[in-house]
Structure formats: structure tokens, C-alpha cells
Amino acid sequence: MTTVLARGVTLKDTTGNGVDLVIQSRSMVDGHVKVYDKKLRQERFEDYESLRQRVASGTLVIDKPNRPSLRVQISTTKADDDALLRAKELVARLRQRMKRYQVSASKAYDMLVEDNEALPEAEQREDLPSKATIFRWLARDRDGKPLLTPNSAKGNRTCRHSDELCEFILDEAERDYLAPQSTCTLGRFIADVTAHARDAELLAKDSHLSRQFISRLIHDYKCTDVDEARMDPKDRASGKSIGRHTIRLAMPMQRVEQDALHLPFIVKTPSGISATVYLIHAIECYLSVPVGWNLIIGHPVESDSLKCVERILFPKQPDLDQLGVTSPIDLYGLVGTIIYDNGPETKGERMKSLTRLGMDTMHCKSRHAHGKPFIERLNRSLKEALETLPGCTRFNGKDGVRNPIALGDKLMDVHELEQWIVRWYYEKWIHTKLRRFQRRVFGAGFAGFTPLDVWTRKVIEDQWAMPLPPNRADWEMLKYERISCTLSRKTGITYGTFNFAGDNLTRLIKEHGETLVTVLIDPDDFRHVDVLSVNETELVRLINKDVDENTPAFSFAQAKKMSAELRKLANARPEPEPSVEFSRDIYKRSAGAAKPVDAKPKRMTRAVTKDTTRRAKEDAAVTRATLSPLSASECVPRADSPAGTVVWSTKPAGLYTVIDQVPTSKPLKPESE
């Protein structure tokens, strides 16, 4: 094969900034060769030595005509290599005879045949190719083309099926088989597309489409990953994630990952049996040591995540002692970056306020579990380790398949389950040989095979300083939600549907007045709120007006839900019949009583109203006297009245009413107005 550039050879640029050149002539003019610029679509001369240097540096790649692909070159067999070596040897021998004896290629070939037949033994004679084959090899060698093409690169001389049929298959595949969450399997698709192709006369009645042909056609022209195309678009990010880079850390507590894991267990609780068991836990990524946990019944909320974060930041030894677990590791302190997903338990204002402590927070994208691989690896190992405990619903690697109640398992309570989890953390996991530690041997960070080995080497022996925890006061302040409310002397602080007052309300009114004040609310306790004092040095507590000393510490969400349920129950209660009858009667009586809008009411004088009031009181006095008359012995005759006549003075104006004509020795009492 010639070693100089041949006509038609393409020099492809690999930098992305240059252009592809096509050699137009093998002859040079003043050290320049004629090339064709594919971008400008014009010919020009290029310095040949510059082209050689660019090829040597890799910025230009030689792409010769009919050159087999790299895949074909890699997949060639030993037989292909031997055949190519023999072809090159024959071409070299032929050219050597042509040059030595100054003969044509045909004469040189005849000389090779004569020399081969002159060998004494038939076993030593070689099987020479035909003269036509030798001539083709010479032509290809002269043009700088490969002498032989492997069978794997030849392909069929003609297409197996027509282009119309291939386009029809691809269109049907995109519509049915490659649709997200399609119920059409490959076998069903092949059967359907074969029938439709025959109906459309694109395929003969006695022909069929093979699975290999369909799969290859879809792979080459539609998509390389059929499973990805058929997946739910929301699951593609996690199901087909690409691990491009390795997470490398320089020191402990630099990165912590936290996640809420639904445990496949049915447990006993004081309120009954529950299958909604969640574990919020966290792992430190450099040492691979669990640094926080919180086991809860029900779906997790923001307060549950904060309890797990609190165990990350502060010592866990009191909790370990309470659970009866002895651990050689108690890792805590301020975290560089804490990573969690987009669950509802991570989206509150208090979780966002973690940055006030001096650490960064990062949310993974939705359904991107590969964004926190350390905690996901811990999740899998935890469920596999505990799946043999009673009450577990896990079977054959799948959650929720097994029914422990029907199988008669003796269910555990929440405390026992938490004990097993924490024991696994500090008695099993920290002694587990992890591949991530073994691969550090190729760098400068190898310190052991297990989390305990790395802890002992880095923290105990090398005495690496662990980060300090935050101030307790700063953490306590972070657990509150801060809002601004108006302070009222009548209602105190109003938050939602609750009013907060108490003995401290007088002090706050004197200090602040009725104005906006800063209120700190604990979402987990609706019984009180705290108001920042005027000098911002202390918190003044106000008590919920609706609670007493026996009220449980419900969260605001629970209290709001209870109030809504009671209100709904009250609204659903039917109205008593007397109340309904009264409403009906008052509606009937009121009907038509309203006057037209344009009618102006007459203004009554004050004298008329006063006179009506006086007469109404007199009538009431007469009625009372009739209902409660005096006896004859209690009445005394007046001096100016006729003898034997008894009167009762009811008004200073001298209006009298005769009660009886029986003499009496007792004076009459005037009726009070």
C-alpha cells in the first residue's frame, strides 16, 4: 500500500473548529498539495508538511475510501489478518519482479506461477489467487485502499426489503411499540406489522419479518434503547441515569445525604396496627457512617426531618443509651452540604432556614435518586438485612408482597423496630467491607475497608478535627416559624383561627402597644406562641385561649384539621323542627312588610314617643294591680275622698283608681314607676 496521500482521501478535522479537506492530487507544487475545502466548496493549495504535522498531532484524521469501520476493524478474526498479510506479501513479490525484470504485471504473475509449479513437492506449493484477483489487489494498493474487506463489512448486495416497507415498519413502531408505557410487546408488534404490511401489499403473502430484522431496523433508525423509549417519561431520569463521575470527598462531614424511606413492616402502636412506617435517616458520605434517624408512624412532615437533622448536628449518645446500643462512633457536627430529595418533608420554611447555621442545602431533581447514591445504597442494605424480622412485608426482593398478619407473625412494636435499625447501623453496617473504600487504594485516600476502619485511621489515629456543632440557642430559634402579627388588647395575638393571650398580654401591651410584633410559632405545639420582647432579648409566651392544662400538644395542622372536622360534623347535624318552624313562620310574617325603596319614612316627634311610653307604663301598672290586688284591711281612706271610699294613688298627678270601699287603718303605698 502506498504511504503517500492518494486522490480522494479525506482529512477530517477533530477539533470542531476546522474544516474537512479532500486530496485532489498526489503531485506537489513547491511543497503544497491541492485540496478541496468542503466548507467553502472550493479548491486551494495547502502546505503538505503542515498537513503531515496535523495528522501526527491528531487534529486531522485520514479517512480513506472504502475503509472499514472501526467496529469492523476491531472485530476482525485471525483468519482475516492472515489473509491480509498474505495478500500484501503477494503484491510485494509481484511488484518486486515487475521492477527487477522490467515486465508487466501479467508476465510477473506468470513467473510466480512457474516458480510455484517448479517446487519439487506438491505440499510446498501455495494456492495462488487468480490473475484477476491479483490485478484488483494491485489497483487497490495503487489507490491507497485496503486490499481486503472483511466479510462482516461487506453486507448484502441488495436490501432485503423495500424502502417503503422499512418506512412503514418504523412509522408503526413509533406509534405503537415505542410509545411510553405501551402494552404492545415485540412479538405482538411483529405479528401486527406483518399482517398490515401484507394487507398493504408491501410484503409477499408467503414472506415474514424476523425478530432480528425488526430489532436491528428500530435500533439503527429510531432509538438505541427501546426500554427507555417505552418507559414512563418521569422514570427515565432515574431508570436510565448515567454515572459519569465519581463523588470524591476530602474530609468527614463535607457531604451528608438524607432520605425518607418507607419500611416494609406492619408494627404495633399504642393506637393500633399500622403499615405506614417511615424512617428518615442520614449518612455521612466520606466515612459512610449513619449520622441521624427518626422513625415515625404516618407520612413524614417537616418537623420529622428537623428531628433527624438535630441528631446530625448534636451528640446521639443519649439516644443510643436509651435504645441500649453501644457504639464506638458518635459522629456529629455542622455539615458542609446536606442533600435530600423533593419530598414534602423537605419543603418547609424551617428546612430552608438551615442555611442560617452555616451549611448548604441541595435538593435533588424529582425522581433523580441517583443524585444521592450513598443513602440509596444504605436503604437497600437496610431492607435486605431486616427482611427476616416478624411483620415484614418484603418477599423475593419486593415490598408489600407478604402478608405477615395472615401468616401469624408476632408483630413488633415501634420501639423494638427502632432498636433493630440502630443496632444494624452501629453493629453491622460500620463493619461492612465497602467497595468504595477499596477503590481508594489507587489514590491517596485509602484508610481501610470498613467505615470503622476509616474512622479509626482518620479520626482516632490521625486526629482529624471534626466540625463543631451549632449553638443550641441558634438551633432552637431555627425550629420556630417567624411571622408578624398585630398585638391587640382584646384578642391578643390572632394566628389562623386561634387567639393567644394570658398574663403576659398586659406586659406586651405596655411595652409594644397595639402594633405589629414579631411572633415565633412552633408548628408542633398549638398551645402557645412566643412574642419577641421590645429589647429583642427574650421571648414572652402567650397561651391559646381554647386550651387548658390537660390539652395535648397538637400541631397546628392537627388542630386545624380537628376544628374543620367538628365544623363539618356540626353543619351535617339536622336542624330541630321547632327551629325550622320558627324560621318558616318569621319568613311568612315578614313577607311583604318591606316598603318600596323610594318611600321616605316619616320622622316621629320626641313628644309623641314620650307620651306613648308614659301610657304604656300606666297600662302595665294597672295590669300588675289586677293580677296582685290588695286586701281591704290594707287600704286607708284619703281625707279628701268621700267617706268609705278607698283609692290608690298611682301617679303624683292625682290619677286614682278605686280598689274597694272597705275602711282600713293602713296608709296606701304609691306605685313606683
C-alpha positions in Angstrom: 0.0 0.0 0.0 1.3 3.5 -0.8 2.3 5.6 2.1 1.6 9.0 0.4 -1.8 10.7 0.2 -3.9 9.5 -2.7 -6.6 11.3 -4.6 -9.9 11.2 -2.9 -8.6 10.7 0.6 -10.5 12.9 3.2 -8.7 14.6 6.1 -11.3 15.0 8.8 -10.9 17.7 11.4 -11.3 16.6 15.0 -11.1 19.9 16.8 -14.5 21.1 15.8 -13.2 24.5 14.7 -11.6 23.5 11.3 -12.8 22.1 8.0 -12.6 18.7 6.2 -10.2 18.6 3.3 -10.2 16.2 0.3 -7.0 15.5 -1.5 -7.3 16.3 -5.3 -3.8 15.4 -6.5 -0.9 13.4 -5.3 1.7 15.6 -7.0 3.0 18.6 -5.1 3.8 22.2 -6.3 6.5 23.9 -4.1 5.7 21.6 -1.2 1.9 22.3 -1.5 -0.8 19.8 -2.3 -4.1 20.5 -4.0 -7.1 20.0 -1.7 -10.9 20.6 -1.8 -12.4 22.6 1.1 -15.8 21.1 1.9 -17.0 24.1 3.9 -16.1 26.8 1.3 -16.7 24.4 -1.6 -13.6 25.4 -3.4 -10.2 24.1 -4.2 -6.9 25.5 -2.8 -3.3 24.5 -2.1 -2.2 23.6 1.4 1.3 23.1 2.8 2.0 19.4 2.8 4.3 19.4 5.7 1.7 21.3 7.8 -0.8 18.6 6.9 1.6 15.9 8.0 2.2 17.6 11.3 -1.6 18.0 11.9 -2.1 14.3 11.2 0.7 13.4 13.6 -0.8 15.6 16.3 -4.3 14.1 15.8 -6.1 17.3 14.7 -6.6 15.6 11.3 -7.7 12.0 10.7 -7.2 10.2 7.5 -10.4 8.7 6.2 -9.7 6.6 3.1 -12.4 5.5 0.7 -14.0 2.1 1.4 -12.2 1.9 4.7 -14.0 -0.5 7.1 -15.5 1.0 10.2 -13.6 0.9 13.5 -16.1 -1.7 14.8 -15.3 -3.9 11.8 -11.5 -3.4 12.3 -11.7 -4.4 15.9 -13.9 -7.4 15.2 -11.7 -8.9 12.5 -10.6 -12.5 13.2 -7.1 -14.1 12.9 -8.1 -15.6 9.6 -8.8 -12.1 8.2 -5.4 -10.9 9.5 -3.6 -13.9 7.9 -5.4 -13.3 4.6 -4.5 -9.6 4.6 -0.9 -10.4 5.4 -0.7 -13.0 2.5 -2.3 -10.5 0.1 0.3 -7.9 0.9 3.1 -10.4 0.6 1.9 -11.5 -2.9 1.5 -7.9 -4.0 5.0 -7.1 -2.8 6.6 -10.1 -4.6 4.7 -9.2 -7.8 5.9 -5.6 -7.7 9.5 -6.8 -6.9 9.5 -9.0 -10.1 8.0 -6.2 -12.2 10.7 -3.8 -11.1 13.6 -6.3 -11.3 12.8 -7.8 -14.7 11.0 -4.7 -16.1 8.0 -6.8 -17.1 4.3 -6.2 -16.9 2.1 -7.4 -14.1 0.7 -10.2 -16.3 4.2 -11.5 -17.0 5.3 -11.1 -13.4 2.2 -13.2 -12.4 3.2 -15.9 -14.9 6.6 -16.0 -13.4 5.1 -16.5 -9.9 3.1 -19.4 -11.2 6.1 -21.0 -12.9 8.2 -20.7 -9.8 5.4 -22.2 -7.7 4.9 -25.2 -10.0 8.7 -25.8 -10.1 8.7 -26.8 -6.5 9.6 -30.5 -6.1 6.8 -31.4 -3.7 3.2 -30.6 -4.0 2.9 -30.0 -0.3 5.2 -26.9 -0.6 3.3 -25.3 -3.4 1.0 -22.4 -2.5 -2.5 -21.9 -3.7 -2.2 -18.6 -5.7 -5.2 -16.5 -6.4 -6.4 -15.8 -9.9 -4.8 -13.2 -12.1 -8.0 -11.0 -11.9 -7.8 -11.0 -8.1 -4.1 -10.1 -8.2 -4.8 -7.2 -10.6 -7.6 -5.9 -8.3 -5.2 -6.0 -5.4 -2.6 -4.0 -7.4 -5.2 -1.4 -8.3 -6.4 -1.0 -4.7 -2.8 -0.8 -3.5 -2.1 1.9 -6.1 -5.1 3.9 -5.0 -4.2 3.6 -1.3 -7.3 1.5 -0.5 -7.4 -1.6 1.7 -6.5 -4.8 -0.2 -9.2 -6.9 1.5 -12.6 -6.1 3.1 -13.7 -8.4 5.9 -16.9 -10.3 5.3 -18.5 -8.5 8.3 -18.1 -5.2 6.5 -19.5 -6.3 3.1 -23.2 -6.7 3.8 -25.8 -7.6 1.3 -25.6 -6.5 -2.3 -29.2 -5.5 -2.2 -31.6 -4.6 0.6 -33.6 -7.5 2.0 -36.8 -5.4 1.9 -38.0 -2.3 0.1 -37.6 1.2 1.5 -41.3 1.6 1.6 -41.7 -1.4 3.9 -38.9 -0.2 6.1 -40.5 3.2 6.5 -43.9 1.6 7.2 -42.4 -0.5 9.9 -40.6 2.5 11.5 -43.8 4.5 11.5 -45.8 1.7 13.1 -43.1 1.2 15.7 -43.0 4.9 16.7 -46.8 5.0 17.0 -47.4 1.7 18.9 -44.3 -0.2 20.1 -42.1 2.8 21.1 -44.9 4.8 22.8 -44.4 5.4 26.6 -45.9 2.6 28.7 -47.1 0.8 25.6 -48.8 -2.5 26.2 -47.6 -3.8 22.8 -44.8 -6.4 23.1 -42.2 -7.0 20.4 -43.8 -10.3 19.4 -47.2 -8.8 19.2 -45.8 -5.8 17.2 -44.1 -8.2 14.7 -47.3 -10.1 14.2 -49.4 -7.0 13.7 -47.0 -5.2 11.4 -46.5 -8.3 9.3 -50.3 -8.6 8.8 -50.7 -4.9 8.0 -47.7 -5.0 5.5 -49.3 -7.9 3.7 -52.6 -6.1 3.5 -50.9 -3.0 2.1 -49.1 -5.3 -0.4 -45.7 -4.2 0.9 -44.8 -7.8 1.8 -45.5 -11.0 0.0 -48.1 -13.3 1.4 -45.6 -16.1 2.0 -42.9 -13.8 3.5 -42.4 -13.0 7.1 -40.5 -10.4 9.1 -37.9 -11.8 11.5 -37.3 -10.6 15.1 -33.7 -9.8 14.3 -34.6 -7.7 11.3 -37.2 -5.7 13.2 -34.9 -5.1 16.2 -32.0 -4.1 14.0 -34.1 -1.7 12.0 -35.5 0.0 15.1 -32.1 0.2 16.7 -30.4 1.7 13.6 -33.1 4.3 12.6 -35.3 5.0 15.7 -33.7 4.5 19.0 -30.8 2.6 20.5 -32.6 1.9 23.8 -36.1 0.5 23.3 -36.7 0.2 27.1 -36.0 3.9 27.6 -38.5 4.9 24.9 -41.2 2.7 26.4 -40.7 3.9 30.0 -42.7 6.5 31.8 -41.0 9.8 31.0 -41.0 10.6 34.7 -39.0 7.4 35.4 -36.4 7.8 32.6 -34.1 10.1 34.6 -33.6 7.6 37.4 -34.0 4.4 35.4 -31.6 5.4 32.7 -29.2 7.6 34.6 -25.6 7.7 33.5 -22.8 7.5 36.1 -20.3 9.9 34.6 -18.3 11.0 37.6 -17.3 9.5 41.0 -18.1 11.6 44.1 -14.8 12.3 45.8 -14.6 13.9 49.2 -11.7 15.3 51.1 -12.9 15.2 54.7 -15.7 14.0 57.0 -19.0 15.9 57.3 -18.3 17.5 54.0 -21.4 15.9 52.5 -24.4 14.3 54.2 -27.4 12.7 52.3 -30.8 12.4 53.9 -33.9 10.4 52.7 -37.3 9.3 53.9 -37.6 5.5 53.5 -40.9 3.6 53.7 -40.2 0.5 55.7 -42.0 -2.7 54.6 -43.2 -3.5 58.1 -46.5 -3.8 59.9 -46.0 -2.8 63.6 -48.0 -2.4 66.8 -48.6 1.1 68.1 -50.5 2.3 71.2 -53.2 3.4 68.8 -53.4 0.1 66.9 -51.7 -1.7 64.0 -50.1 0.4 61.3 -48.4 -0.4 57.9 -47.4 3.2 57.3 -43.9 3.2 58.9 -41.3 5.7 57.7 -37.7 6.1 58.6 -35.9 9.4 58.0 -32.2 8.8 58.2 -28.9 10.3 57.0 -25.4 9.1 56.1 -22.1 10.9 56.1 -20.5 10.2 52.8 -16.8 10.3 53.5 -16.9 7.8 56.4 -20.2 6.1 55.2 -21.4 6.3 58.8 -25.1 6.8 59.7 -25.4 10.2 61.5 -29.2 10.6 62.1 -32.5 8.8 62.1 -36.1 9.3 63.1 -38.7 6.5 63.0 -42.3 7.7 62.7 -45.8 6.4 62.1 -47.6 8.0 59.3 -46.3 10.1 56.4 -43.4 12.4 57.3 -43.6 16.1 57.7 -41.1 18.9 58.1 -40.9 18.5 61.8 -39.8 14.9 61.4 -37.0 15.9 59.1 -35.8 18.5 61.6 -35.6 15.9 64.3 -33.3 13.8 62.1 -31.2 16.9 61.4 -30.9 17.6 65.1 -29.3 14.2 65.6 -26.9 15.0 62.8 -25.8 18.2 64.5 -25.7 17.1 68.1 -24.5 14.1 70.1 -26.5 10.9 69.8 -25.1 9.1 72.8 -28.2 9.8 75.0 -30.5 8.3 72.3 -28.1 5.3 71.9 -28.1 4.7 75.7 -31.9 4.8 75.7 -32.1 2.2 73.0 -29.4 0.0 74.7 -26.9 0.3 71.8 -23.2 0.6 72.4 -21.4 2.4 69.5 -17.7 3.2 69.1 -18.7 6.1 66.8 -20.7 9.2 67.6 -20.3 11.4 64.6 -21.9 14.8 64.8 -21.3 18.5 63.9 -22.1 21.1 61.4 -22.4 19.8 57.9 -20.9 21.3 54.8 -23.7 20.3 52.4 -26.8 18.3 53.2 -28.6 16.7 50.3 -32.2 15.5 50.2 -35.0 14.9 47.6 -38.1 16.9 46.9 -40.4 15.1 49.4 -43.0 17.2 51.3 -41.0 16.8 54.5 -38.1 18.9 53.0 -40.0 21.8 51.6 -40.9 23.9 54.6 -39.5 27.3 55.6 -37.7 25.8 58.5 -35.8 23.4 56.3 -34.8 26.4 54.1 -33.5 28.2 57.2 -30.8 25.6 57.8 -28.5 27.8 55.8 -28.6 30.3 58.7 -26.4 27.8 60.6 -23.7 27.9 58.0 -24.3 24.8 55.9 -25.5 24.4 52.3 -28.7 22.6 51.3 -29.4 21.0 48.0 -32.5 19.3 46.6 -32.2 16.5 44.0 -34.4 16.7 41.0 -37.7 14.9 41.1 -37.2 11.1 40.5 -33.4 11.6 40.4 -32.5 9.1 43.1 -29.0 8.8 41.6 -28.3 12.3 42.9 -27.9 10.8 46.4 -26.3 7.4 45.8 -24.9 6.8 49.3 -28.2 6.9 51.1 -29.9 4.8 48.4 -27.2 2.2 48.9 -27.9 2.3 52.6 -31.7 1.9 52.0 -31.2 -1.3 50.0 -28.9 -2.8 52.6 -31.1 -1.9 55.5 -34.2 -3.6 54.0 -32.3 -6.7 52.9 -30.8 -7.0 56.5 -34.2 -6.7 58.3 -36.5 -8.6 55.9 -36.4 -11.7 58.1 -37.9 -9.9 61.1 -41.6 -10.6 62.0 -44.0 -8.2 60.5 -42.0 -7.6 57.3 -44.0 -7.5 54.0 -40.9 -8.0 51.8 -40.7 -11.2 49.8 -38.2 -12.1 47.0 -36.8 -8.6 47.0 -40.2 -6.9 46.6 -42.0 -4.8 49.2 -45.7 -5.3 50.1 -45.9 -8.9 48.7 -46.0 -10.8 52.0 -49.0 -10.6 54.5 -47.5 -11.1 58.0 -50.9 -10.9 59.7 -52.3 -13.7 57.7 -49.2 -15.7 58.3 -49.4 -15.3 62.0 -46.3 -13.2 62.7 -45.9 -11.8 66.2 -45.7 -8.1 65.3 -43.1 -5.9 66.8 -43.8 -2.5 68.4 -42.2 0.7 67.2 -39.5 0.8 69.9 -38.3 -2.7 69.1 -38.1 -2.0 65.4 -36.1 1.2 66.1 -33.7 -0.9 68.3 -33.1 -3.3 65.4 -32.5 -0.5 63.0 -30.0 1.4 65.2 -28.2 -1.9 66.1 -27.8 -2.6 62.5 -26.3 0.8 62.0 -23.6 0.5 64.7 -23.2 -3.2 65.0 -23.3 -4.4 61.4 -23.0 -1.6 58.8 -19.9 0.1 60.2 -18.1 -3.3 60.0 -19.2 -3.9 56.4 -16.5 -4.0 53.7 -17.4 -1.4 51.1 -16.0 -1.3 47.6 -15.8 2.5 47.6 -13.1 2.2 50.3 -11.2 -0.5 48.4 -11.0 1.6 45.2 -9.3 4.4 47.2 -6.1 2.3 47.1 -5.4 3.9 43.7 -5.4 7.4 45.2 -4.1 8.9 48.4 -7.1 8.4 50.5 -7.0 4.7 51.3 -7.6 4.2 55.1 -9.3 0.8 55.5 -12.1 -1.4 54.2 -14.9 -0.6 56.6 -16.4 2.6 58.0 -15.0 1.8 61.4 -11.5 1.3 59.8 -11.7 4.7 58.2 -13.0 6.3 61.4 -10.2 4.8 63.5 -7.5 5.8 61.0 -8.6 9.3 60.2 -10.3 10.5 63.4 -8.6 8.5 66.2 -5.0 8.0 64.8 -4.6 11.0 62.6 -6.7 13.1 64.9 -8.7 14.9 62.3 -10.7 17.7 63.9 -14.5 17.2 63.4 -16.6 20.3 62.8 -18.2 22.0 65.8 -22.0 21.8 66.3 -24.0 25.0 66.1 -25.1 26.9 69.2 -28.1 25.4 70.9 -29.8 28.8 71.0 -29.4 29.2 67.3 -30.9 25.7 66.7 -33.8 26.3 69.0 -34.6 29.6 67.2 -34.4 27.9 63.8 -37.2 25.4 64.9 -39.7 28.3 65.1 -41.5 29.9 62.3 -41.2 33.7 62.4 -44.2 35.9 61.4 -45.5 39.4 62.1 -48.9 39.8 63.7 -50.8 42.7 65.2 -51.0 42.8 69.0 -54.5 43.5 70.3 -55.6 44.3 73.9 -58.8 42.4 73.3 -57.8 39.3 71.3 -54.0 39.2 71.9 -52.3 37.5 69.0 -54.5 36.0 66.3 -53.0 33.2 64.2 -55.2 31.3 62.0 -58.5 30.7 63.9 -56.8 30.7 67.3 -56.3 33.7 69.8 -53.4 33.8 72.2 -53.5 35.8 75.4 -52.7 35.3 79.1 -51.0 37.1 82.0 -48.1 38.3 79.8 -50.5 40.2 77.5 -50.6 43.2 79.8 -46.8 43.5 79.8 -46.7 43.2 76.0 -49.4 45.9 75.6 -47.4 48.3 77.8 -44.1 47.6 76.0 -45.3 47.5 72.4 -48.7 48.9 72.2 -51.2 47.7 69.7 -48.9 47.4 66.7 -47.1 44.8 64.6 -44.8 42.5 66.7 -42.6 39.5 65.8 -44.2 36.2 66.7 -42.4 32.9 66.9 -44.6 29.8 66.3 -43.8 26.2 67.0 -45.8 24.3 64.3 -45.7 21.2 66.5 -47.5 22.9 69.5 -50.6 25.0 69.1 -50.9 25.7 72.8 -48.7 28.8 72.8 -46.8 31.3 70.8 -43.8 33.4 71.7 -43.5 37.2 71.2 -40.2 38.9 70.9 -39.7 41.4 73.7 -39.2 45.1 72.9 -35.4 44.9 73.5 -35.2 41.6 71.5 -33.5 39.8 74.3 -36.2 37.3 75.4 -39.4 35.6 74.3 -42.7 36.3 76.0 -45.2 33.4 75.9 -48.9 33.8 75.2 -51.3 30.9 75.8 -54.1 29.7 73.4 -57.5 30.8 74.8 -59.0 27.4 73.8 -56.7 25.1 75.8 -56.3 24.2 79.4 -53.7 22.3 81.4 -55.0 18.9 80.1 -54.9 19.8 76.4 -52.4 17.6 74.4 -49.7 19.4 72.4 -51.3 19.0 69.0 -49.6 20.6 66.0 -51.3 23.5 64.3 -52.1 21.2 61.3 -53.7 18.6 63.6 -55.7 21.3 65.5 -56.8 22.9 62.3 -57.9 19.5 60.9 -59.8 18.7 64.2 -61.6 22.1 64.0 -62.6 21.5 60.4 -63.9 18.0 61.2 -66.0 19.3 64.1 -67.3 22.2 62.0 -68.2 19.7 59.2 -69.9 17.5 61.8 -71.9 20.4 63.2 -73.0 21.5 59.7 -74.1 18.0 58.9 -76.3 17.8 62.1 -80.0 18.4 61.1 -81.8 21.5 62.5 -84.6 20.8 65.1 -88.2 21.0 63.9 -89.1 24.0 66.2 -86.2 26.0 64.8 -87.2 25.2 61.3 -90.9 26.1 62.1 -89.8 29.4 63.6 -87.8 30.3 60.5 -90.7 29.4 58.3 -93.2 31.5 60.3 -91.0 34.5 60.6 -90.4 34.4 56.9 -94.2 34.3 56.2 -94.8 37.2 58.6 -92.0 39.2 57.2 -93.1 38.7 53.6 -94.4 42.0 52.1 -93.5 44.1 55.1 -90.8 45.9 53.4 -91.8 49.2 51.8 -90.7 50.5 48.4 -87.2 51.9 48.2 -88.4 55.3 47.2 -90.8 55.6 50.2 -89.4 58.0 52.8 -90.2 57.2 56.4 -92.0 59.9 58.5 -90.0 61.2 61.4 -91.8 60.8 64.7 -91.6 63.7 67.2 -90.0 63.2 70.6 -93.2 64.3 72.4 -95.3 61.6 70.7 -92.8 58.9 71.6 -92.6 60.1 75.2 -96.4 60.2 75.6 -96.7 56.7 74.2 -94.1 55.4 76.6 -96.0 57.0 79.6 -99.3 55.4 78.7 -97.6 52.0 78.2 -96.2 52.1 81.7 -99.6 53.1 83.2 -101.3 50.2 81.5 -98.6 47.9 82.8 -99.3 49.2 86.4 -103.0 48.6 86.1 -102.3 45.1 84.8 -100.0 44.3 87.8 -102.6 45.7 90.3 -105.2 43.5 88.7 -103.0 40.4 88.9 -102.0 41.2 92.5 -104.8 43.1 94.3 -104.5 44.4 98.0 -106.8 43.2 100.8 -109.4 45.6 102.3 -107.7 45.7 105.6 -104.5 47.1 104.0 -106.2 50.2 102.5 -106.5 53.7 104.3 -109.2 56.2 103.2 -107.9 59.6 102.0 -109.0 62.7 103.8 -110.3 64.4 100.7 -112.2 61.4 99.4 -115.8 60.6 100.2 -116.4 58.6 103.4 -116.0 54.9 103.0 -114.2 55.3 99.7 -110.7 53.7 99.3 -108.4 55.0 96.5 -104.8 54.2 95.4 -102.7 57.0 94.2 -100.8 55.7 91.2 -99.3 59.0 89.9 -98.3 62.3 91.5 -100.6 64.0 89.0 -103.6 62.8 91.1 -104.9 59.9 89.0 -106.6 57.5 91.3 -108.2 54.1 90.9 -110.9 52.8 93.3 -110.0 49.4 94.6 -112.5 48.7 97.4 -114.9 50.6 99.8 -113.8 48.8 102.9 -112.3 51.1 105.6 -108.6 50.4 106.5 -106.2 51.8 109.0 -103.1 51.3 106.9 -101.8 54.0 104.6 -101.6 53.3 100.9 -98.2 52.9 99.2 -97.7 54.8 96.0 -96.7 52.6 93.0 -93.3 53.1 91.8 -92.8 53.9 88.2 
